[in-house]
Amino acid sequence: MNGRLTSMALYLALAITPAPAFAITWVNIGQNSSGSVYDVDWDSLRRDGNLVTFTLRVKYGTPSGAGESDGYVAHRKANCSDQSYSDVQTDYMKNDALLRSSGQEETRTASPSSIAGAVLSKVCAH
């Protein structure tokens, strides 16, 4: 009986122990001309032929006003063959707290010399 209670106590202890937080592997891509820092969550990268989806985090380089965001996290889809991309959802952040979200944005084409081009070059090469 005592062994059964010990086993049950161990099982309950393991059952209520919090699981480790989901690890995100941010890879720095670079900065734009305003000093904003661009990182990609490497673990979010998914590829289907020329199409790739990933999570992008941007921390603004220029300080913003009290109510304005200091960066965003975007769930981006891109076509590596024509360097087009659009954000499926963008979460605007302030001090790591969500301010607001936006939905699907228009499709744009990344210039090879832009930070968007550097992001696509890196994720498309993966």
HELIX and SHEET records of a PDB file:
HELIX    1   1 ASN A    2  ILE A   16  1                                  15    
HELIX    2   2 ILE A  115  ALA A  125  1                                  11    
SHEET    1   A 6 TRP A  26  GLN A  31  0                                        
SHEET    2   A 6 VAL A  37  ASP A  48 -1                                        
SHEET    3   A 6 LEU A  51  LYS A  59 -1                                        
SHEET    4   A 6 GLY A  71  ASN A  79 -1                                        
SHEET    5   A 6 SER A  84  LYS A  94 -1                                        
SHEET    6   A 6 ALA A  97  SER A 102 -1                                        
SHEET    1   B 6 TRP A  26  GLN A  31  0                                        
SHEET    2   B 6 VAL A  37  ASP A  48 -1                                        
SHEET    3   B 6 LEU A  51  LYS A  59 -1                                        
SHEET    4   B 6 GLY A  71  ASN A  79 -1                                        
SHEET    5   B 6 SER A  84  LYS A  94 -1                                        
SHEET    6   B 6 ARG A 108  THR A 109 -1                                        
END                                                                             
